[in-house]
Amino acid sequence: MDIQNRKVAVLGLGMSGFEAAKLALSRGAQVVVLDSCQTESLQKSAEKLKNLGAEVHLNIHSFSDKEIDLAVISPGILPEDSLRKSIELTVRNVYSELEFGWSFLEEIPLVAVTGTNGKTTTTELCSCLLKSGGFTNKPAGNIGYPVSALAQEPNKYKVNVFEVSSFQLEHVESFRPHIGILTNITPDHLERHGSMESYIREKLKLFIRQRSEDWALVEAETLRILRSEYAHLLPSTGWFDSKVLTYSSENQQADIILKEDKIFSIGQYGVTEGEWLDINQIHLKGNHNIENVMAAMGAALIMGVDLKNAANAAKTFLPSGHRCELVAEIDGIQYIDDSKATNLDATRQALKMMPKGKKTWLIAGGKDKGFPFYGIEDLLSERVKMALLIGETRSQIADCWQRYVPCMKIDSLEECVRYAGTHAKKGEIVLLSPACSSFDMFASYHHRGMVFKKSIEYLKC
């Protein structure tokens, strides 16, 4: 993208917007940065950009400048935001930060991962497995490192690996990964997208510009649901133009399957046939994580990584924190941090890993994301001794769950840990798996997980 001497508006001065503005300045653009808030942190970022030559406006709620050539919108800016609406009405060329940053990197092969759950783990796995084959990369996107920051690095990588959210896929125009991965789609972010159909429509933007030489790795049940319930969002062929590989830990008809604790490939499209990996040799547990390994190994092998190297890398891989992470065992009680579970399906996957027999004390609740909390009644009845509920959704969750498990509404996460630690018995588990985002009470899921861990430390005293 040539933006030399063009006037670029950047909406949002968070991390993504800040890096997009820096990228635009480095490419010779005239940059205007806009944000409707005015915090101390934003003011510091504004001063840095002003020193680099940008024009910055904080605490602004509408903007009209007919000389703006293109606008870049940060993923955190809601569609109904008045400043965003004014930009969309005024500026003809509006791009997401993902699209903008990628436009300076499009000559590098891209592996992009989307889905409701498993995105981060699969992205990290892809990065690890690709590096084992000599494909240097640095994960970017929704994983926490803006694509616009990656585009400013002087040493470009052999391959790029992006985690991509539905927010980032708003306002994409040319974005096209060589390998796209869809881990799953379950209800999430409905408070932003308005409906499941709109949410799916955004997710599928990852694939709609792919060509015959590109690849789509899709979890088999997800593809079945798309073809049966959302076929109108797909072409008449039932998918887009890329080569589609399916994978599943349960469906033996998929292209990549789990059989007798081994991952196998049928060799579709020439992708390495036969046994790939013994799952007993990896650190990741649960069928959902096995599927993450399947997708990442598929991507690595397509890119040309040797099977032995990919398998060895998968065996040594350790996931980031707050994903069914065993924090401590105190007096025979295990404390597990699954703070990354920000929707109901993620909590379902965590509960499937818990023992039967009502041995789990489940801590759940948080910010409302617009979806119901029905659908895990069997797991609640079989595996959960009590649900300790926090946050703005605690009453809503209690209304859904109280027929299946005793529920207690509690004011804080710290109090939940104290209560469970006092009442749980040896051999039982205290699981933080909120099924909600954290932003009603915490700065992030990481912050929530750290508060959980700190509370456990107090139990040891």
C-alpha positions in Angstrom: 0.0 0.0 0.0 1.5 3.3 -1.1 0.5 6.0 1.4 3.3 8.5 0.7 2.0 12.0 1.2 -1.5 10.7 1.7 -3.7 11.8 4.7 -4.4 8.9 7.0 -6.8 9.0 9.9 -6.3 6.4 12.7 -9.2 5.8 15.0 -8.3 4.5 18.5 -5.1 5.2 20.4 -4.8 1.8 22.1 -1.9 -0.5 21.2 -3.1 -1.3 17.7 -3.9 2.3 16.8 -0.6 3.6 18.2 1.3 1.1 16.1 -0.8 1.8 13.0 -0.1 5.5 13.4 3.6 4.9 13.7 3.5 2.6 10.6 1.7 5.3 8.6 4.2 8.0 9.7 7.1 5.7 8.8 5.7 5.4 5.3 5.5 9.1 4.7 1.8 9.7 5.4 0.2 12.7 7.1 -1.4 11.2 10.1 -4.4 12.3 12.2 -5.1 10.2 15.3 -8.6 10.3 16.9 -9.9 8.8 20.2 -13.1 9.6 22.1 -11.4 9.0 25.5 -8.8 11.1 27.3 -6.9 9.1 29.9 -3.4 9.7 31.3 -2.1 6.7 29.3 -3.7 8.0 26.1 -2.2 11.5 26.7 1.3 9.9 27.0 0.8 8.0 23.7 -0.5 11.2 22.1 2.7 13.1 23.0 4.9 10.4 21.6 3.0 10.5 18.3 3.0 14.3 18.2 6.8 14.2 18.6 6.9 11.9 15.5 4.8 14.4 13.5 1.2 13.2 14.0 -1.8 15.3 14.7 -3.8 13.9 17.7 -7.3 14.7 19.0 -8.5 13.1 22.2 -12.0 13.4 23.8 -13.5 13.8 20.3 -16.8 12.2 19.3 -17.2 13.1 15.6 -14.8 14.0 12.8 -15.2 15.2 9.3 -12.4 16.0 6.9 -12.9 15.5 3.2 -9.1 15.5 2.7 -8.7 12.2 4.5 -7.6 9.5 1.9 -8.0 6.5 4.2 -8.9 5.6 7.7 -7.6 2.8 9.9 -10.0 1.5 12.7 -8.7 -0.2 15.8 -10.5 -3.5 16.7 -11.6 -2.3 20.1 -13.8 0.5 18.6 -17.4 -0.6 18.6 -19.5 -0.3 15.4 -22.0 1.9 17.1 -19.3 4.4 18.4 -20.2 7.9 17.2 -16.7 8.7 16.2 -16.4 5.5 14.1 -19.7 6.2 12.4 -18.7 9.7 11.5 -15.4 8.3 10.0 -17.3 5.6 8.0 -19.7 8.3 6.6 -16.9 10.7 5.6 -14.0 8.5 4.4 -14.3 6.3 1.4 -11.4 3.9 2.1 -11.8 2.4 5.7 -9.6 -0.5 6.8 -9.2 -2.5 9.9 -5.7 -2.4 11.6 -5.3 -6.0 10.5 -5.9 -5.1 6.8 -3.7 -2.0 7.0 -0.7 -3.7 8.7 -0.9 -6.8 6.5 -0.9 -4.7 3.3 2.8 -4.1 4.0 3.5 -7.8 4.5 1.4 -9.5 1.9 4.4 -10.8 0.0 5.2 -13.1 3.0 3.2 -16.4 3.3 0.6 -16.1 6.0 -0.9 -18.7 8.4 -4.0 -17.1 10.0 -6.0 -18.7 12.8 -9.6 -17.7 13.8 -12.4 -19.4 15.7 -14.3 -18.9 19.0 -11.9 -20.9 21.1 -8.4 -22.3 20.7 -7.1 -19.4 18.6 -4.2 -18.5 20.8 -3.0 -22.0 21.6 -3.3 -23.0 17.9 -1.4 -19.8 16.9 1.4 -20.5 19.4 1.5 -24.1 18.2 1.8 -23.0 14.5 4.6 -20.7 15.4 6.5 -23.3 17.4 6.1 -26.0 14.7 7.0 -23.7 11.8 10.2 -22.6 13.7 11.1 -26.3 14.1 11.4 -26.4 10.3 13.4 -23.2 9.9 10.4 -21.0 9.1 11.2 -17.9 11.3 8.1 -16.0 12.5 6.7 -13.9 15.2 3.1 -14.4 16.2 1.0 -11.2 15.7 -2.6 -10.0 15.7 -5.1 -10.7 18.4 -2.4 -12.6 20.3 -1.2 -9.3 21.6 1.3 -8.0 19.1 -0.3 -5.7 16.5 0.2 -6.5 12.9 1.2 -2.9 12.3 4.1 -3.3 14.7 5.3 -6.4 12.9 5.2 -4.5 9.6 7.7 -2.0 11.1 10.3 -4.6 12.0 13.4 -4.4 9.8 14.1 -8.1 9.6 11.2 -9.8 7.9 10.3 -13.4 8.6 10.0 -16.4 6.3 6.3 -16.8 7.3 3.8 -14.8 9.3 1.4 -16.3 11.8 -1.6 -14.3 12.9 -4.3 -14.8 15.4 -7.4 -13.1 14.0 -10.6 -12.1 15.9 -14.0 -11.3 14.4 -13.4 -7.6 15.4 -10.2 -7.5 13.3 -12.1 -8.9 10.2 -14.4 -6.0 10.1 -13.3 -3.7 7.2 -11.0 -6.1 5.5 -10.8 -5.8 1.7 -7.8 -7.7 0.3 -6.7 -9.8 3.4 -5.8 -13.3 2.2 -3.9 -16.0 4.2 -2.2 -18.8 2.4 -3.3 -21.1 5.1 -6.5 -20.3 7.1 -7.5 -22.2 10.2 -11.0 -22.3 11.7 -10.9 -23.9 15.1 -14.7 -23.8 15.9 -17.6 -21.4 16.0 -19.9 -21.2 19.0 -21.9 -18.2 20.4 -19.6 -15.3 21.4 -19.5 -11.5 21.1 -23.2 -11.4 20.2 -23.4 -8.1 22.1 -21.2 -6.6 19.4 -22.3 -8.5 16.3 -26.0 -8.7 17.1 -26.6 -12.3 15.8 -24.9 -15.6 15.3 -25.2 -15.1 11.6 -23.4 -11.8 11.7 -20.6 -13.2 13.9 -20.1 -16.2 11.5 -20.1 -13.8 8.5 -17.2 -11.9 10.0 -15.3 -15.1 10.8 -15.6 -16.4 7.2 -14.0 -13.3 5.8 -10.7 -15.1 6.6 -11.4 -17.4 3.7 -13.5 -15.6 1.1 -10.5 -14.3 -0.9 -8.5 -17.5 -0.9 -7.5 -19.0 -4.2 -7.1 -22.6 -5.4 -3.5 -22.6 -4.3 -4.5 -21.7 -0.7 -5.6 -23.9 2.1 -8.4 -24.0 4.7 -8.1 -26.3 7.8 -11.5 -26.5 9.4 -12.7 -28.6 12.4 -15.1 -31.2 10.9 -18.1 -30.5 13.1 -17.8 -26.8 12.5 -17.8 -27.4 8.7 -20.9 -29.6 9.1 -22.7 -26.9 11.0 -21.8 -24.3 8.5 -23.0 -26.4 5.6 -26.3 -27.4 7.3 -27.3 -24.3 9.2 -25.5 -21.4 7.5 -25.2 -22.7 3.9 -26.4 -19.3 2.6 -23.2 -17.7 3.8 -21.1 -20.1 1.7 -20.8 -20.5 -2.1 -23.0 -23.1 -3.9 -20.0 -25.5 -3.6 -20.3 -25.5 0.2 -17.0 -23.8 0.7 -14.7 -21.2 -0.9 -12.0 -21.7 -3.5 -9.2 -23.1 -1.3 -8.3 -26.7 -0.6 -10.3 -27.7 2.5 -8.8 -30.2 5.0 -11.0 -31.3 7.9 -9.8 -32.5 11.3 -11.5 -34.0 14.3 -10.7 -35.9 17.5 -14.1 -37.6 17.3 -15.3 -37.8 13.7 -13.5 -40.7 11.9 -14.6 -39.3 8.5 -12.4 -36.3 8.7 -9.1 -35.9 6.8 -7.1 -35.8 10.0 -8.4 -38.0 12.8 -7.6 -39.5 16.2 -7.4 -43.3 16.4 -6.1 -45.3 19.3 -4.5 -42.2 20.8 -2.7 -41.5 17.6 -3.2 -38.6 15.1 -3.5 -39.9 11.6 -3.9 -38.3 8.2 -5.5 -39.9 5.1 -3.2 -38.0 2.9 -5.8 -35.7 1.3 -4.3 -33.3 -1.3 -0.9 -35.0 -0.8 -0.5 -33.9 2.9 1.7 -36.4 4.7 -0.3 -39.7 5.0 -0.2 -42.0 8.0 0.6 -41.6 11.7 1.6 -38.2 12.8 1.8 -38.2 16.6 1.1 -40.2 19.8 -1.0 -37.8 21.9 0.3 -39.4 25.1 3.6 -37.7 24.4 2.3 -34.1 24.4 1.6 -31.8 27.4 -1.8 -30.6 26.1 -4.8 -32.4 27.4 -8.4 -32.6 26.2 -9.9 -33.3 22.8 -10.1 -29.6 22.0 -6.3 -29.3 22.5 -5.7 -32.4 20.4 -7.6 -30.7 17.6 -5.4 -27.6 18.0 -2.4 -29.8 17.5 -4.0 -31.4 14.4 -4.6 -28.0 12.8 -1.1 -26.7 13.6 0.6 -29.8 12.4 -1.4 -29.7 9.2 -0.3 -26.1 8.6 3.3 -26.9 9.3 3.4 -29.9 7.0 1.7 -27.9 4.2 4.4 -25.3 4.6 7.1 -28.0 4.2 8.1 -28.8 7.8 9.4 -32.3 8.2 7.0 -34.6 10.0 9.6 -35.6 12.6 10.5 -32.0 13.4 6.8 -31.0 13.7 6.0 -34.0 16.0 9.0 -33.3 18.2 8.1 -29.6 18.5 4.5 -30.6 19.4 5.8 -32.9 22.2 7.7 -30.1 23.9 5.1 -27.4 23.4 3.7 -25.8 26.6 0.7 -23.5 26.4 0.4 -20.0 27.8 -1.0 -19.5 31.2 -4.7 -19.3 32.3 -5.7 -22.3 30.1 -6.7 -25.1 32.4 -3.4 -24.4 34.3 -2.8 -26.3 37.5 -1.9 -23.5 39.9 -1.4 -25.5 43.1 -2.5 -28.5 45.2 -3.2 -27.7 48.8 -4.3 -30.4 51.3 -5.2 -32.6 48.4 -7.4 -30.0 46.6 -6.3 -28.9 43.1 -6.8 -25.3 42.0 -7.0 -24.8 38.2 -6.9 -21.5 36.4 -8.9 -21.4 33.2 -9.5 -17.7 33.2 -9.1 -17.7 29.3 -12.5 -19.4 29.1 -14.5 -16.3 28.1 -17.5 -18.1 26.6 -19.7 -21.1 27.4 -18.0 -23.5 25.0 -14.6 -22.9 26.5 -16.1 -23.7 30.0 -17.7 -26.8 28.5 -14.3 -28.0 27.2 -12.8 -27.4 30.7 -15.6 -29.3 32.4 -15.1 -32.3 30.1 -11.6 -32.6 31.5 -12.9 -32.7 35.1 -13.7 -36.0 36.8 -17.2 -37.3 37.1 -18.9 -37.5 40.5 -19.5 -33.9 41.5 -15.9 -33.2 42.5 -15.5 -29.7 41.0 -16.2 -26.3 42.5 -16.8 -24.1 39.5 -16.1 -20.3 39.7 -17.9 -18.6 36.8 -19.4 -15.3 35.8 -18.3 -11.9 34.5 -19.3 -9.4 31.8 -22.3 -10.2 29.7 -21.5 -11.0 26.0 -25.0 -11.5 24.9 -25.3 -15.3 24.8 -27.4 -17.6 27.0 -25.8 -20.0 29.5 -27.8 -23.1 28.6 -26.1 -26.1 27.0 -23.8 -27.6 29.7 -26.5 -29.0 32.0 -25.2 -32.6 31.7 -21.7 -31.5 32.7 -23.0 -29.5 35.6 -25.1 -32.4 36.9 -22.3 -35.0 36.5 -19.2 -33.1 37.6 -19.9 -29.9 39.5 -20.5 -29.9 43.3 -21.3 -26.1 43.4 -21.1 -23.1 41.1 -19.7 -20.0 42.8 -20.9 -17.0 40.6 -19.5 -13.5 40.4 -19.8 -10.5 38.2 -22.7 -8.9 36.3 -24.0 -12.2 34.9 -24.2 -14.1 38.2 -27.9 -13.8 38.6 -28.5 -14.7 34.9 -26.2 -17.8 35.2 -27.9 -18.8 38.5 -31.3 -18.7 36.8 -30.0 -21.1 34.0 -28.0 -23.5 36.2 -29.7 -23.7 39.6 -31.9 -26.7 38.5 -28.8 -28.7 37.8 -26.2 -27.6 40.4 -26.3 -25.6 43.7 -25.4 -22.0 42.9 -24.1 -19.3 45.2 -23.7 -15.6 44.2 -20.6 -14.1 45.7 -19.2 -10.6 45.5 -15.6 -11.2 44.6 -13.2 -13.8 43.1 -11.1 -13.7 46.3 -14.2 -14.6 48.4 -14.9 -17.5 46.0 -11.5 -18.9 46.5 -11.7 -18.6 50.3 -15.1 -20.3 50.4 -14.1 -23.1 48.1 -10.8 -23.6 49.9 -12.7 -23.9 53.2 -15.4 -26.3 52.1 -13.7 -28.4 49.4 -12.5 -31.9 50.4 -9.4 -33.8 49.6 -9.6 -35.1 46.0 -11.8 -32.2 44.8 -11.0 -29.4 42.4 -11.5 -25.7 42.4 -11.8 -24.5 38.8 -11.9 -20.9 37.6 -13.6 -21.2 34.2 -15.8 -18.1 34.0 -17.7 -18.5 30.6 -17.6 -14.7 30.4 -15.2 -11.9 29.6 -13.5 -10.2 32.5 -14.1 -6.5 31.9 -16.8 -5.9 34.5 -14.3 -6.6 37.4 -10.9 -6.9 35.8 -8.6 -5.4 33.2 -8.3 -8.6 31.3 -8.5 -12.4 31.6 -4.8 -12.3 32.6 -5.6 -9.9 35.4 -8.5 -12.2 36.5 -6.2 -15.2 36.5 -3.5 -13.4 38.5 -6.1 -12.4 41.1 -7.1 -16.1 41.3 -3.5 -17.2 41.8 -2.8 -14.5 44.4 -5.9 -15.6 46.3 -4.6 -19.2 46.3 -1.3 -18.0 47.8 -3.2 -16.6 50.7 -4.7 -20.0 51.4 -1.2 -21.3 52.1 -0.6 -18.8 54.8 
